[in-house]
Amino acid sequence: MTDASADEELGPIDYIVVELPAGQTQLTGEALAELAALVSEGTVRVLDLMFVHKGEDGSIDVTEIEDLEELGDLGIIEATLAEVLAEQDLLDIAVAMEPGSSAAVLVWENTWAAPFAVAVRRNGGQLVASGRIPTQALIASMTNEGE
């Protein structure tokens, strides 16, 4: 992707904040393997991944992926990071967190959708709304259709 066309070639960008189990401070195991697989397959491109830790006293500590000693499967995404999260974003996230908890904050590009997004923009279209349907709501809706 060249700098001149970077804006035009981007797919939709999403983010999630995932609370980690007690005592865990970063993604591990199956979740980490699945993220690495999505990146390897070209389905997504990770733009930012940070870990927020809120101390019992309310203090906030942020760990960037570059600060981790052992990257393991995360090594695959380090080269694609654009570091889009600002300090205020992380402070806002920490406000919603319980003292003593940790969370992973992941921002990614849906590279699978980039060709469609580019075509829409080239035809003069623009994104005017976006959202998510909770999985449980969809399952409930599909279950009720059969009744």
Buried (B, 14 or more C-beta within 10 A) or exposed (E): EEEEEEEEBBBBBBBEBEBBEEEEBBBEEEEBEEBBEBBEEEEBBBBBBBBBBBEEEEEBEBBEBEEBEEEEBBEBBEEBBEEEBEEEBBEEBBEEBEEEBBBBBBBBBBBBBBEEBBEEBEEEEEEEEEEEEEEEEEEEEEEEEEE
